[in-house]
């Protein structure tokens, strides 16, 4: 079952919200839909792409947080020692910034299109920032 579509250029994924594990983060993100932003490749964390959100205060605290999201997991870092951000893991990730290790709330999991994640990440790395759209199904 999918709750959301994620589209970036030719790449299309479906994902489910982790409502039981991250209810506040899920509710906040749902309130932002449809959500359009630009996604770039991470600097320090490994095989992931991220959406930097600067000092945006989403009013969130930690819930279901991890520093090691698995491929297809999407986390949001609510801010603090580093800027607020959304991170999409496509391979091995150890979530961190120039300030050190971070943890983000795992609130979305890709359920369809995972086979294209390993192609999406390098595409963003070599072609630069890409528009990404999150929309309710």
N, CA, C and O of each residue as an XYZ file, in Angstrom:
548
protein
N       0.832     -1.177      0.000
C       0.000      0.000      0.000
C       0.883      1.250      0.000
O       1.859      1.325      0.748
N       0.544      2.216     -0.828
C       1.307      3.451     -0.919
C       0.436      4.639     -0.525
O      -0.759      4.679     -0.818
N       1.056      5.593      0.136
C       0.370      6.799      0.578
C       0.784      8.013     -0.242
O       0.091      9.030     -0.244
N       1.912      7.907     -0.939
C       2.513      9.075     -1.551
C       3.299      8.681     -2.796
O       3.839      7.577     -2.880
N       3.355      9.589     -3.755
C       4.245      9.401     -4.902
C       5.362     10.426     -4.784
O       5.163     11.544     -4.309
N       6.528     10.017     -5.224
C       7.699     10.885     -5.226
C       8.214     10.890     -6.656
O       8.552      9.840     -7.203
N       8.273     12.067     -7.259
C       8.675     12.182     -8.653
C       9.818     13.170     -8.779
O       9.781     14.271     -8.228
N      10.836     12.748     -9.519
C      11.964     13.623     -9.820
C      12.424     13.275    -11.231
O      13.051     12.238    -11.450
N      12.107     14.152    -12.191
C      12.451     13.873    -13.586
C      11.805     12.583    -14.030
O      10.596     12.401    -13.889
N      12.623     11.676    -14.574
C      12.113     10.385    -15.049
C      11.932      9.360    -13.936
O      11.445      8.257    -14.182
N      12.318      9.713    -12.722
C      12.245      8.772    -11.602
C      10.925      8.948    -10.861
O      10.506     10.064    -10.556
N      10.278      7.812    -10.577
C       8.997      7.826     -9.876
C       9.009      6.707     -8.841
O       9.316      5.553     -9.141
N       8.667      7.083     -7.626
C       8.633      6.130     -6.520
C       7.287      6.245     -5.811
O       6.639      7.291     -5.840
N       6.889      5.167     -5.187
C       5.732      5.197     -4.287
C       6.249      4.857     -2.905
O       7.182      4.070     -2.750
N       5.624      5.468     -1.894
C       6.089      5.261     -0.522
C       4.915      5.238      0.435
O       3.821      5.712      0.127
N       5.174      4.672      1.607
C       4.164      4.637      2.672
C       4.685      5.437      3.859
O       5.879      5.443      4.159
N       3.759      6.104      4.516
C       4.091      6.817      5.743
C       4.266      5.823      6.880
O       3.558      4.817      6.942
N       5.195      6.094      7.773
C       5.428      5.289      8.972
C       4.624      5.915     10.117
O       5.181      6.438     11.082
N       3.292      5.842      9.975
C       2.369      6.523     10.892
C       2.515      6.080     12.348
O       2.482      6.914     13.253
N       2.675      4.784     12.580
C       2.759      4.287     13.956
C       4.096      4.625     14.598
O       4.166      4.868     15.802
N       5.152      4.641     13.801
C       6.487      4.871     14.339
C       6.866      6.349     14.426
O       7.695      6.731     15.252
N       6.265      7.171     13.583
C       6.582      8.605     13.559
C       5.308      9.413     13.302
O       5.206     10.091     12.280
N       4.339      9.348     14.214
C       3.047      9.996     13.968
C       3.115     11.514     13.824
O       2.419     12.073     12.977
N       3.919     12.185     14.612
C       3.993     13.646     14.536
C       4.693     14.106     13.260
O       4.268     15.067     12.618
N       5.774     13.406     12.899
C       6.502     13.751     11.672
C       5.628     13.492     10.459
O       5.584     14.306      9.537
N       4.934     12.367     10.453
C       4.028     12.026      9.358
C       2.929     13.080      9.219
O       2.650     13.544      8.114
N       2.311     13.456     10.327
C       1.239     14.454     10.280
C       1.759     15.791      9.751
O       1.091     16.449      8.952
N       2.931     16.183     10.190
C       3.498     17.454      9.736
C       3.766     17.410      8.234
O       3.431     18.352      7.515
N       4.366     16.324      7.761
C       4.695     16.249      6.335
C       3.426     16.172      5.489
O       3.353     16.788      4.425
N       2.439     15.429      5.948
C       1.158     15.374      5.224
C       0.563     16.775      5.056
O      -0.025     17.082      4.019
N       0.716     17.615      6.069
C       0.154     18.961      6.007
C       0.861     19.834      4.963
O       0.335     20.878      4.577
N       2.031     19.424      4.511
C       2.795     20.185      3.518
C       2.500     19.752      2.077
O       2.922     20.421      1.134
N       1.781     18.643      1.903
C       1.553     18.086      0.561
C       0.601     18.931     -0.258
O      -0.319     19.522      0.306
N       0.784     19.011     -1.555
C       1.944     18.511     -2.285
C       3.165     19.370     -1.964
O       3.061     20.585     -1.793
N       4.317     18.718     -1.887
C       5.549     19.379     -1.472
C       6.556     19.311     -2.609
O       6.923     18.224     -3.055
N       7.002     20.469     -3.076
C       7.977     20.551     -4.158
C       9.218     21.230     -3.632
O       9.139     22.249     -2.946
N      10.362     20.665     -3.955
C      11.629     21.192     -3.470
C      12.726     20.791     -4.449
O      12.437     20.184     -5.480
N      13.964     21.116     -4.149
C      15.107     20.650     -4.937
C      15.923     19.724     -4.051
O      16.092     19.975     -2.858
N      16.427     18.648     -4.651
C      17.191     17.651     -3.911
C      18.600     17.608     -4.483
O      18.796     17.685     -5.696
N      19.577     17.483     -3.592
C      20.981     17.411     -3.989
C      21.622     16.189     -3.344
O      21.035     15.553     -2.468
N      22.832     15.871     -3.788
C      23.552     14.745     -3.189
C      24.172     15.164     -1.869
O      24.593     16.311     -1.716
N      24.233     14.241     -0.907
C      24.807     14.545      0.405
C      26.310     14.810      0.301
O      26.950     14.464     -0.691
N      26.847     15.424      1.334
C      28.281     15.718      1.378
C      29.045     14.714      2.218
O      30.125     14.273      1.826
N      28.493     14.344      3.379
C      29.241     13.534      4.332
C      28.620     12.176      4.632
O      29.306     11.295      5.149
N      27.369     11.988      4.329
C      26.628     10.836      4.855
C      26.734      9.547      4.062
O      26.347      8.497      4.574
N      27.237      9.574      2.842
C      27.335      8.344      2.066
C      26.417      8.375      0.863
O      26.389      9.359      0.123
N      25.659      7.295      0.660
C      24.815      7.146     -0.524
C      23.395      7.626     -0.227
O      22.500      6.842      0.087
N      23.228      8.935     -0.337
C      21.932      9.551     -0.049
C      21.839     10.892     -0.762
O      22.840     11.469     -1.186
N      20.624     11.360     -0.878
C      20.350     12.694     -1.404
C      19.564     13.433     -0.331
O      18.871     12.817      0.478
N      19.676     14.757     -0.329
C      19.027     15.508      0.735
C      18.420     16.788      0.237
O      18.779     17.318     -0.815
N      17.486     17.269      1.029
C      16.817     18.534      0.791
C      17.180     19.432      1.970
O      16.626     19.275      3.058
N      18.108     20.375      1.768
C      18.466     21.278      2.864
C      17.356     22.298      3.096
O      16.850     22.905      2.153
N      16.984     22.479      4.362
C      15.881     23.377      4.713
C      16.312     24.514      5.639
O      15.473     25.229      6.188
N      17.612     24.673      5.808
C      18.127     25.791      6.597
C      17.601     25.800      8.016
O      17.589     24.774      8.696
N      17.164     26.972      8.455
C      16.695     27.104      9.835
C      15.183     26.930      9.973
O      14.597     27.364     10.966
N      14.547     26.296      8.982
C      13.111     26.034      9.054
C      12.775     25.235     10.311
O      13.365     24.183     10.559
N      11.847     25.726     11.085
C      11.413     25.037     12.298
C      10.103     24.312     12.007
O       9.058     24.947     11.863
N      10.157     23.003     11.922
C       8.971     22.194     11.656
C       8.193     21.870     12.931
O       7.126     21.259     12.872
N       8.722     22.274     14.067
C       8.051     22.004     15.335
C       8.124     20.538     15.727
O       7.249     20.040     16.435
N       9.168     19.840     15.270
C       9.299     18.405     15.532
C      10.409     18.115     16.529
O      11.373     18.871     16.657
N      10.248     17.005     17.228
C      11.289     16.455     18.084
C      11.603     15.067     17.569
O      10.988     14.594     16.613
N      12.556     14.422     18.201
C      12.917     13.078     17.768
C      11.795     12.074     18.026
O      11.174     12.073     19.089
N      11.548     11.222     17.033
C      10.687     10.054     17.170
C      11.129      9.086     16.072
O      11.276      9.482     14.916
N      11.334      7.851     16.425
C      11.762      6.853     15.445
C      13.015      7.307     14.703
O      13.128      7.097     13.496
N      13.939      7.916     15.401
C      15.114      8.492     14.755
C      16.231      7.458     14.590
O      16.382      6.523     15.377
N      17.004      7.681     13.520
C      18.107      6.795     13.199
C      19.236      7.585     12.556
O      19.004      8.628     11.945
N      20.448      7.090     12.695
C      21.607      7.637     11.995
C      21.987      6.765     10.811
O      22.864      7.122     10.025
N      21.323      5.616     10.684
C      21.664      4.650      9.644
C      20.417      4.224      8.857
O      20.029      3.058      8.916
N      19.781      5.150      8.120
C      18.613      4.752      7.333
C      19.004      3.752      6.247
O      20.067      3.865      5.637
N      18.145      2.790      6.020
C      18.360      1.779      4.981
C      17.949      2.350      3.623
O      17.197      3.323      3.562
N      18.436      1.752      2.539
C      18.004      2.215      1.214
C      16.475      2.227      1.107
O      15.801      1.253      1.444
N      15.950      3.361      0.628
C      14.505      3.510      0.494
C      13.837      4.161      1.684
O      12.646      4.466      1.633
N      14.584      4.379      2.757
C      14.019      5.066      3.912
C      14.281      6.563      3.773
O      15.347      6.982      3.322
N      13.291      7.360      4.166
C      13.396      8.816      4.118
C      13.245      9.322      5.544
O      12.310      8.960      6.258
N      14.198     10.175      5.941
C      14.192     10.708      7.298
C      14.162     12.236      7.248
O      14.533     12.848      6.247
N      13.714     12.833      8.347
C      13.775     14.288      8.486
C      14.547     14.597      9.763
O      14.253     14.068     10.835
N      15.538     15.464      9.618
C      16.276     15.950     10.773
C      15.613     17.256     11.196
O      15.564     18.199     10.405
N      15.098     17.336     12.434
C      14.311     18.501     12.837
C      15.123     19.757     13.153
O      14.558     20.774     13.558
N      16.418     19.695     12.974
C      17.255     20.851     13.271
C      17.868     20.737     14.645
O      17.505     19.868     15.438
N      18.801     21.628     14.915
C      19.500     21.606     16.201
C      20.943     22.002     15.976
O      21.238     23.179     15.772
N      21.848     21.034     16.010
C      23.266     21.344     15.804
C      23.600     21.529     14.325
O      24.670     22.038     13.990
N      22.714     21.129     13.461
C      22.874     21.317     12.021
C      21.540     21.809     11.480
O      20.571     21.928     12.230
N      21.483     22.096     10.188
C      20.246     22.624      9.625
C      19.164     21.555      9.465
O      19.463     20.363      9.391
N      17.930     21.985      9.413
C      16.802     21.093      9.164
C      16.964     20.513      7.758
O      17.361     21.221      6.832
N      16.655     19.226      7.603
C      16.799     18.604      6.289
C      15.975     17.331      6.173
O      15.573     16.725      7.166
N      15.739     16.949      4.922
C      15.113     15.675      4.582
C      16.162     14.878      3.833
O      16.827     15.414      2.947
N      16.322     13.606      4.175
C      17.341     12.755      3.559
C      16.703     11.487      3.008
O      15.924     10.826      3.695
N      17.038     11.153      1.769
C      16.559      9.932      1.101
C      17.764      9.020      0.882
O      18.662      9.348      0.106
N      17.782      7.886      1.558
C      18.886      6.929      1.439
C      18.693      6.052      0.200
O      17.608      5.515     -0.021
N      19.754      5.909     -0.609
C      19.695      4.989     -1.740
C      20.724      3.872     -1.620
O      20.737      2.955     -2.441
N      21.570      3.936     -0.625
C      22.595      2.923     -0.374
C      23.025      3.031      1.081
O      22.231      3.398      1.948
N      24.281      2.710      1.341
C      24.811      2.776      2.701
C      24.917      4.206      3.200
O      25.502      5.061      2.534
N      24.351      4.467      4.373
C      24.332      5.817      4.931
C      24.724      5.780      6.411
O      24.270      4.928      7.174
N      25.573      6.724      6.784
C      25.845      7.062      8.182
C      25.579      8.553      8.263
O      26.447      9.354      7.916
N      24.406      8.935      8.712
C      23.915     10.307      8.666
C      24.756     11.209      9.558
O      24.861     10.985     10.764
N      25.359     12.243      8.944
C      26.191     13.167      9.692
C      26.333     14.485      8.944
O      25.923     14.619      7.791
N      26.918     15.437      9.625
C      27.201     16.749      9.049
C      28.602     17.147      9.475
O      29.308     16.352     10.095
N      29.011     18.353      9.154
C      30.334     18.803      9.591
C      30.402     18.913     11.111
O      31.490     19.004     11.679
N      29.240     18.905     11.774
C      29.181     18.958     13.237
C      29.290     17.568     13.870
O      29.468     17.456     15.083
N      29.184     16.507     13.061
C      29.256     15.147     13.585
C      28.000     14.355     13.256
O      27.198     14.749     12.410
N      27.849     13.223     13.949
C      26.723     12.325     13.694
C      25.397     12.995     14.026
O      25.268     13.701     15.026
N      24.404     12.753     13.153
C      23.044     13.246     13.343
C      22.084     12.065     13.349
O      22.465     10.947     13.001
N      20.852     12.311     13.740
C      19.789     11.308     13.659
C      18.534     12.003     13.158
O      18.234     13.131     13.549
N      17.810     11.318     12.293
C      16.579     11.869     11.753
C      15.425     10.904     11.933
O      15.621      9.701     12.103
N      14.217     11.450     11.893
C      12.991     10.652     12.060
C      12.659      9.922     10.766
O      12.428     10.547      9.731
N      12.638      8.605     10.831
C      12.241      7.787      9.678
C      10.723      7.848      9.579
O      10.011      7.288     10.412
N      10.233      8.545      8.536
C       8.791      8.749      8.413
C       8.211      8.266      7.092
O       6.990      8.194      6.961
N       9.037      7.934      6.112
C       8.574      7.410      4.823
C       9.464      6.254      4.405
O      10.671      6.265      4.648
N       8.856      5.250      3.772
C       9.608      4.125      3.213
C       9.138      3.887      1.789
O       7.944      3.721      1.540
N      10.074      3.870      0.864
C       9.732      3.615     -0.538
C       9.286      2.175     -0.688
O       9.971      1.255     -0.240
N       8.128      1.978     -1.323
C       7.545      0.646     -1.500
C       7.560      0.190     -2.953
O       7.489     -1.008     -3.226
N       7.650      1.129     -3.886
C       7.730      0.793     -5.317
C       8.774      1.677     -5.975
O       8.820      2.885     -5.743
N       9.614      1.058     -6.800
C      10.651      1.782     -7.511
C      12.021      1.672     -6.865
O      12.969      2.313     -7.320
N      12.146      0.864     -5.803
C      13.429      0.723     -5.115
C      14.558      0.329     -6.059
O      15.713      0.703     -5.850
N      14.213     -0.434     -7.107
C      15.234     -0.898     -8.045
C      15.900      0.258     -8.797
O      16.962      0.075     -9.392
N      15.290      1.440     -8.775
C      15.864      2.607     -9.467
C      16.609      3.552     -8.521
O      17.187      4.545     -8.964
N      16.596      3.249     -7.229
C      17.286      4.112     -6.273
C      18.785      4.208     -6.559
O      19.363      5.292     -6.483
N      19.416      3.076     -6.889
C      20.852      3.066     -7.157
C      21.201      3.858     -8.416
O      22.358      4.235     -8.606
N      20.239      4.107     -9.255
C      20.416      4.937    -10.445
C      20.114      6.406    -10.115
O      20.779      7.311    -10.619
N      19.123      6.626     -9.278
C      18.718      7.992     -8.925
C      19.828      8.753     -8.201
O      20.140      9.886     -8.564
N      20.417      8.142     -7.191
C      21.457      8.817     -6.408
C      22.614      9.326     -7.258
O      22.934     10.514     -7.199
N      23.252      8.459     -8.049
C      24.340      8.943     -8.907
C      23.869      9.963     -9.948
O      24.637     10.843    -10.339
N      22.625      9.854    -10.396
C      22.106     10.841    -11.334
C      22.139     12.233    -10.694
O      22.590     13.199    -11.310
N      21.660     12.321     -9.459
C      21.674     13.600     -8.742
C      23.110     14.059     -8.502
O      23.417     15.244     -8.626
N      23.986     13.119     -8.160
C      25.388     13.464     -7.912
C      26.034     14.093     -9.143
O      26.699     15.123     -9.035
N      25.844     13.488    -10.301
C      26.539     13.935    -11.510
C      25.800     15.009    -12.302
O      26.416     15.694    -13.118
N      24.500     15.171    -12.082
C      23.737     16.169    -12.833
C      23.275     17.341    -11.974
O      22.665     18.278    -12.489
N      23.552     17.303    -10.689
C      23.227     18.430     -9.817
C      21.802     18.405     -9.294
O      21.072     17.426     -9.449
N      21.433     19.507     -8.674
C      20.131     19.634     -8.014
C      18.990     19.302     -8.968
O      18.983     19.719    -10.127
N      18.034     18.547     -8.456
C      16.871     18.117     -9.235
C      15.600     18.502     -8.491
O      15.547     18.448     -7.262
N      14.580     18.891     -9.242
C      13.280     19.122     -8.616
C      12.719     17.777     -8.170
O      12.871     16.767     -8.856
N      12.070     17.782     -7.014
C      11.420     16.584     -6.498
C      10.048     16.984     -5.968
O       9.895     18.025     -5.329
N       9.056     16.144     -6.242
C       7.681     16.427     -5.836
C       7.143     15.253     -5.038
O       7.206     14.108     -5.486
N       6.615     15.538     -3.858
C       5.945     14.560     -3.013
C       4.456     14.886     -3.099
O       4.053     16.013     -2.811
N       3.634     13.910     -3.491
C       2.203     14.147     -3.636
C       1.412     12.966     -3.083
O       1.837     11.816     -3.198
N       0.265     13.257     -2.486
C      -0.611     12.204     -1.973
C      -1.147     11.379     -3.128
O      -1.375     11.891     -4.224
N      -1.345     10.090     -2.866
C      -1.885      9.186     -3.880
C      -3.371      9.416     -3.977
O      -4.046      8.762     -4.773
